Amino acid sequence: MKKSRKIVFLCKRNIVRSYFAEIVFSKLYPEFEFISAGVKKSSERQDLSWRTSVLSDWGFEDPQRSPRMFESVQDDLVEDDIIVLLDLTLNPLLRDFISSHPKVAIFGESNQFPSWANTFDPYNMSDADIKLAIARALFVSHKLLWDVLNVGFTNSSTIYWRSSDDFMSSIDSYCVDQLSKGTDIFFPRPIALENVNSAISQVRIIDFSDPEKSKKESPAIWMPKYEHPSIERLLLSKDWKATFEYFRGTYPMKVIGGSLTYGGTFLSTPLIIGNITKMYEEFLP
């Protein structure tokens, strides 16, 4: 298959954000050539074996490649190729390249996303922070490249709750309001039915193993029949995204992302699920 154009993911060290973006996007969109690189040299003694485990859990193979410097790929970029900046500090470092390559497109997150989606460098941080940084990088990259990848129009939007101990009760109230307006609601991750008590009669259970069994009715709350053993793998699956189109149909739909942190734990899944819808909102309980 002839690749349509090169897309380079660029972060500081090419250890976490850009590295994972290259691997995930290469599998989801094989018609493009994805590359990743960094602008700072990394220690050759650094243990990067943890990446294999994370990628395996998400359904991807790790090429176990050492960090790559931007200098090694910049001369191969031509007109209409794209650089996706996953760090706000990179623009000044690329000033000379940008001025000498005006026809290479530069995509950056600055001023395009709310603060909860901005990427950050997880260097020397905890496992939870690393996974959150990866999720944000995937989320931001997908939004920036949505039209380039020709993902298509969506009339859905993902709702994110700010951290709150009682966000389930606010979800219940939100469901009632949206259902009264004829809007479908979809929960990628199952939640307890008692948390949507006021709309219990309108809950439709989705069987991911056989979606054809679920008849489309609207308005309704759509919930998975069971907890998928690896929700990240499911939500990053290109096949599953096609299945999601079946449920969405022509009706407006809200995808519930839950809070960004809960019980002191970062939730990376809400940011990953944003990749099934171009639009996103933030809900303040």
BAMI-197695 format. One record per residue (C-alpha): residue number from 1; residue in three letters; x, y, z. Coordinates in nm, 3 decimals. Example, Ala and Ser with C-alpha at 12.3 -4.5 7.8 and 13.67 -1.06 7.14 Angstrom:
<rs>
 pos code       X       Y       Z
   1  Ala   1.230  -0.450   0.780
   2  Ser   1.367  -0.106   0.714
</rs>
This chain:
<rs>
 pos code       X       Y       Z
   1  Met   0.000   0.000   0.000
   2  Lys   0.136   0.342  -0.096
   3  Lys   0.153   0.570   0.206
   4  Ser  -0.024   0.901   0.152
   5  Arg   0.205   1.124   0.359
   6  Lys   0.446   1.122   0.651
   7  Ile   0.330   1.227   0.995
   8  Val   0.599   1.282   1.260
   9  Phe   0.511   1.281   1.630
  10  Leu   0.762   1.491   1.818
  11  Cys   0.823   1.520   2.193
  12  Lys   1.130   1.583   2.406
  13  Arg   1.299   1.242   2.432
  14  Asn   1.096   1.001   2.215
  15  Ile   1.055   0.770   2.515
  16  Val   0.685   0.796   2.600
  17  Arg   0.444   1.028   2.420
  18  Ser   0.566   1.031   2.061
  19  Tyr   0.685   0.669   2.078
  20  Phe   0.342   0.537   2.180
  21  Ala   0.163   0.764   1.932
  22  Glu   0.372   0.625   1.645
  23  Ile   0.295   0.263   1.734
  24  Val  -0.077   0.309   1.800
  25  Phe  -0.149   0.527   1.496
  26  Ser   0.057   0.304   1.265
  27  Lys  -0.177   0.016   1.346
  28  Leu  -0.499   0.216   1.334
  29  Tyr  -0.420   0.404   1.012
  30  Pro  -0.181   0.193   0.798
  31  Glu  -0.235   0.412   0.492
  32  Phe  -0.013   0.679   0.653
  33  Glu   0.354   0.665   0.742
  34  Phe   0.398   0.756   1.109
  35  Ile   0.736   0.836   1.260
  36  Ser   0.835   0.959   1.604
  37  Ala   1.136   1.144   1.735
  38  Gly   1.267   1.365   2.014
  39  Val   1.484   1.672   2.043
  40  Lys   1.688   1.571   2.350
  41  Lys   1.935   1.286   2.371
  42  Ser   1.838   1.015   2.620
  43  Ser   2.056   0.795   2.836
  44  Glu   2.144   0.469   2.660
  45  Arg   2.135   0.286   2.993
  46  Gln   1.771   0.367   3.061
  47  Asp   1.544   0.065   3.114
  48  Leu   1.253   0.091   2.868
  49  Ser   1.123  -0.265   2.902
  50  Trp   0.806  -0.140   3.076
  51  Arg   0.681  -0.009   2.741
  52  Thr   0.645  -0.364   2.607
  53  Ser   0.406  -0.457   2.888
  54  Val   0.186  -0.150   2.847
  55  Leu   0.165  -0.189   2.471
  56  Ser   0.087  -0.560   2.504
  57  Asp  -0.201  -0.482   2.742
  58  Trp  -0.340  -0.245   2.480
  59  Gly  -0.301  -0.494   2.195
  60  Phe   0.014  -0.359   2.028
  61  Glu   0.359  -0.501   1.965
  62  Asp   0.661  -0.308   2.089
  63  Pro   0.937  -0.268   1.826
  64  Gln   1.172  -0.202   2.120
  65  Arg   1.340   0.076   1.930
  66  Ser   1.585   0.313   2.096
  67  Pro   1.489   0.683   2.112
  68  Arg   1.531   0.860   1.778
  69  Met   1.652   1.218   1.734
  70  Phe   1.464   1.460   1.507
  71  Glu   1.785   1.534   1.317
  72  Ser   1.779   1.178   1.181
  73  Val   1.441   1.224   1.009
  74  Gln   1.411   1.594   0.928
  75  Asp   1.585   1.574   0.591
  76  Asp   1.330   1.317   0.468
  77  Leu   1.033   1.550   0.518
  78  Val   0.880   1.703   0.208
  79  Glu   0.587   1.923   0.113
  80  Asp   0.254   1.824   0.277
  81  Asp   0.423   1.611   0.544
  82  Ile   0.312   1.689   0.899
  83  Ile   0.484   1.735   1.235
  84  Val   0.265   1.693   1.543
  85  Leu   0.416   1.874   1.842
  86  Leu   0.338   1.697   2.169
  87  Asp   0.520   1.946   2.388
  88  Leu   0.461   2.321   2.416
  89  Thr   0.834   2.389   2.450
  90  Leu   0.932   2.256   2.107
  91  Asn   0.845   2.549   1.881
  92  Pro   1.153   2.760   1.966
  93  Leu   1.379   2.457   1.917
  94  Leu   1.240   2.402   1.566
  95  Arg   1.248   2.766   1.455
  96  Asp   1.526   2.713   1.199
  97  Phe   1.363   2.402   1.054
  98  Ile   1.021   2.567   1.034
  99  Ser   1.158   2.873   0.855
 100  Ser   1.348   2.661   0.601
 101  His   1.062   2.415   0.541
 102  Pro   0.750   2.635   0.512
 103  Lys   0.548   2.365   0.331
 104  Val   0.585   2.108   0.609
 105  Ala   0.273   2.150   0.825
 106  Ile   0.319   2.200   1.200
 107  Phe   0.031   2.089   1.423
 108  Gly   0.041   2.190   1.789
 109  Glu  -0.193   2.176   2.085
 110  Ser  -0.145   2.535   2.201
 111  Asn  -0.475   2.717   2.261
 112  Gln  -0.677   2.434   2.104
 113  Phe  -0.758   2.217   2.404
 114  Pro  -0.870   2.264   2.763
 115  Ser  -0.602   2.229   3.028
 116  Trp  -0.709   1.877   3.122
 117  Ala  -0.609   1.753   2.776
 118  Asn  -0.272   1.926   2.741
 119  Thr   0.021   1.686   2.715
 120  Phe   0.306   1.691   2.963
 121  Asp   0.650   1.531   2.992
 122  Pro   0.622   1.230   3.230
 123  Tyr   1.000   1.185   3.256
 124  Asn   1.088   1.025   3.594
 125  Met   0.722   1.029   3.702
 126  Ser   0.502   0.749   3.837
 127  Asp   0.335   0.476   3.630
 128  Ala  -0.001   0.651   3.666
 129  Asp   0.143   0.978   3.533
 130  Ile   0.312   0.798   3.244
 131  Lys  -0.013   0.633   3.134
 132  Leu  -0.198   0.963   3.168
 133  Ala   0.065   1.135   2.953
 134  Ile   0.030   0.864   2.688
 135  Ala  -0.348   0.892   2.691
 136  Arg  -0.333   1.269   2.655
 137  Ala  -0.087   1.239   2.366
 138  Leu  -0.318   0.995   2.185
 139  Phe  -0.620   1.215   2.250
 140  Val  -0.455   1.536   2.132
 141  Ser  -0.297   1.371   1.828
 142  His  -0.628   1.225   1.716
 143  Lys  -0.806   1.558   1.745
 144  Leu  -0.533   1.744   1.558
 145  Leu  -0.525   1.484   1.279
 146  Trp  -0.900   1.413   1.262
 147  Asp  -0.955   1.575   0.923
 148  Val  -0.622   1.461   0.780
 149  Leu  -0.700   1.099   0.868
 150  Asn  -1.046   1.142   0.718
 151  Val  -1.211   0.996   1.024
 152  Gly  -1.543   1.141   0.921
 153  Phe  -1.815   1.358   1.068
 154  Thr  -1.950   1.274   1.410
 155  Asn  -2.259   1.411   1.578
 156  Ser  -2.140   1.276   1.912
 157  Ser  -1.946   1.446   2.187
 158  Thr  -1.758   1.312   2.486
 159  Ile  -1.846   1.452   2.829
 160  Tyr  -1.574   1.476   3.094
 161  Trp  -1.648   1.523   3.460
 162  Arg  -1.406   1.719   3.672
 163  Ser  -1.278   1.531   3.977
 164  Ser  -1.558   1.493   4.227
 165  Asp  -1.649   1.236   4.492
 166  Asp  -2.017   1.255   4.398
 167  Phe  -1.985   1.262   4.021
 168  Met  -2.216   0.958   3.986
 169  Ser  -2.510   1.156   4.122
 170  Ser  -2.437   1.438   3.880
 171  Ile  -2.426   1.185   3.594
 172  Asp  -2.773   1.067   3.695
 173  Ser  -2.912   1.421   3.678
 174  Tyr  -2.734   1.482   3.350
 175  Cys  -2.885   1.165   3.199
 176  Val  -3.238   1.278   3.285
 177  Asp  -3.183   1.618   3.124
 178  Gln  -3.027   1.478   2.805
 179  Leu  -3.288   1.204   2.761
 180  Ser  -3.563   1.466   2.784
 181  Lys  -3.396   1.637   2.486
 182  Gly  -3.387   1.317   2.279
 183  Thr  -3.014   1.255   2.317
 184  Asp  -2.864   0.907   2.343
 185  Ile  -2.601   0.843   2.610
 186  Phe  -2.324   0.586   2.584
 187  Phe  -2.105   0.453   2.867
 188  Pro  -1.796   0.277   2.727
 189  Arg  -1.717   0.144   3.074
 190  Pro  -2.002  -0.020   3.268
 191  Ile  -2.126   0.156   3.580
 192  Ala  -2.370   0.039   3.846
 193  Leu  -2.731   0.071   3.727
 194  Glu  -2.832   0.230   4.056
 195  Asn  -2.630   0.532   3.950
 196  Val  -2.878   0.600   3.670
 197  Asn  -3.191   0.521   3.870
 198  Ser  -3.401   0.800   3.725
 199  Ala  -3.359   0.664   3.371
 200  Ile  -3.349   0.293   3.448
 201  Ser  -3.636   0.208   3.212
 202  Gln  -3.444   0.349   2.918
 203  Val  -3.119   0.158   2.963
 204  Arg  -3.018  -0.061   2.668
 205  Ile  -2.753  -0.323   2.735
 206  Ile  -2.490  -0.368   2.461
 207  Asp  -2.332  -0.707   2.403
 208  Phe  -1.996  -0.624   2.246
 209  Ser  -1.962  -0.986   2.130
 210  Asp  -2.276  -0.959   1.914
 211  Pro  -2.383  -0.598   1.862
 212  Glu  -2.648  -0.692   1.608
 213  Lys  -2.861  -0.825   1.894
 214  Ser  -2.902  -0.475   2.033
 215  Lys  -3.192  -0.304   1.859
 216  Lys  -3.153   0.072   1.809
 217  Glu  -3.405   0.281   1.999
 218  Ser  -3.380   0.645   2.089
 219  Pro  -3.352   0.816   2.323
 220  Ala  -3.176   0.564   2.546
 221  Ile  -2.879   0.501   2.772
 222  Trp  -2.645   0.245   2.620
 223  Met  -2.424   0.042   2.852
 224  Pro  -2.193  -0.258   2.797
 225  Lys  -2.328  -0.594   2.909
 226  Tyr  -2.001  -0.679   3.083
 227  Glu  -1.669  -0.526   3.181
 228  His  -1.430  -0.581   2.895
 229  Pro  -1.108  -0.743   3.027
 230  Ser  -0.899  -0.471   2.865
 231  Ile  -1.104  -0.159   2.810
 232  Glu  -0.811   0.036   2.665
 233  Arg  -0.750  -0.235   2.406
 234  Leu  -1.117  -0.230   2.312
 235  Leu  -1.140   0.147   2.279
 236  Leu  -0.822   0.167   2.072
 237  Ser  -0.947  -0.099   1.832
 238  Lys  -1.024   0.021   1.482
 239  Asp  -1.278  -0.259   1.443
 240  Trp  -1.463  -0.148   1.752
 241  Lys  -1.486   0.208   1.628
 242  Ala  -1.675   0.077   1.326
 243  Thr  -1.907  -0.112   1.561
 244  Phe  -1.969   0.207   1.754
 245  Glu  -2.101   0.370   1.436
 246  Tyr  -2.380   0.112   1.436
 247  Phe  -2.504   0.225   1.776
 248  Arg  -2.463   0.592   1.709
 249  Gly  -2.669   0.597   1.391
 250  Thr  -2.809   0.936   1.300
 251  Tyr  -2.904   1.039   1.654
 252  Pro  -2.710   1.282   1.870
 253  Met  -2.513   1.092   2.132
 254  Lys  -2.318   1.186   2.443
 255  Val  -2.027   0.962   2.546
 256  Ile  -1.977   0.967   2.922
 257  Gly  -1.610   0.987   3.018
 258  Gly  -1.638   1.009   3.394
 259  Ser  -1.406   1.217   3.609
 260  Leu  -1.041   1.272   3.521
 261  Thr  -0.923   1.158   3.861
 262  Tyr  -1.108   0.958   4.123
 263  Gly  -0.987   0.834   4.461
 264  Gly  -0.643   0.979   4.395
 265  Thr  -0.598   0.772   4.077
 266  Phe  -0.552   0.911   3.728
 267  Leu  -0.805   0.778   3.481
 268  Ser  -0.646   0.751   3.138
 269  Thr  -0.946   0.583   2.977
 270  Pro  -1.163   0.899   2.961
 271  Leu  -0.900   1.064   2.744
 272  Ile  -0.858   0.760   2.524
 273  Ile  -1.232   0.728   2.460
 274  Gly  -1.231   1.083   2.330
 275  Asn  -1.088   0.933   2.014
 276  Ile  -1.430   0.799   1.914
 277  Thr  -1.576   1.147   1.886
 278  Lys  -1.436   1.471   1.751
 279  Met  -1.626   1.699   1.988
 280  Tyr  -1.578   1.715   2.362
 281  Glu  -1.732   1.904   2.651
 282  Glu  -1.645   1.958   3.014
 283  Phe  -1.913   1.916   3.276
 284  Leu  -1.896   2.094   3.610
 285  Pro  -2.110   1.919   3.876
</rs>
